[in-house]
Amino acid sequence: MKLEGPRSAIAAHLIDLEASLRQLDLWSDVPPSPDALGSEQPFAMDSLEFEEWLQFIFLPTIYDVLESGRALPERCAIAPMAEETVGKKALPTETLISTLRELDQLITDIDT
C-alpha cells in the first residue's frame, strides 16, 4: 500500500522518531513482558518507560493504522509526556521531542 499526503508525512515522522530513539540509545532489542505491554494506564506508565511505550506500543499501532487505512486518533498529544519523561533525562532530546510535536500536529490535523 502506497501512502500519500498526510499519511506519508506521518510515516516519515515515525521513521524519524525511531531514528531519534536509536541515536539516544533509548531503543531496546528486548521487548517488555506481555504483562507490561498489556497495561491499560495512559502511556503504560505503570509498567513501561515512556521510550518503551513509544517503541513497543505507539509505533506499531500507528504503522498498523496507516497500513490498514483505518482512521487515526482525532487528537494526539504525546510531546507533553515526552517533555516530562525523556525530556528530563541528561540526553539531547530536542530532536525527539520536536518530532513528537510534529507528529501530534499531523495526526490531530489529518482529515481521514
PENOR-V997417 format. One record per run of one state. SS is the DSSP state (h for helix, s for strand, l for the rest). FROM is the first residue (numbers start at 0). LEN is the number of residues. If there is no record, write none. Layout:
BEGIN
ss: {SS	SS}
from: {FROM	FROM}
len: {LEN	LEN}
END
This chain:
BEGIN
ss: {l	h	l	h	l	h	l	h	l	h	l	h	l	h	l}
from: {0	4	23	33	37	41	44	49	68	78	84	85	88	93	109}
len: {4	19	10	4	4	3	5	19	10	6	1	3	5	16	3}
END
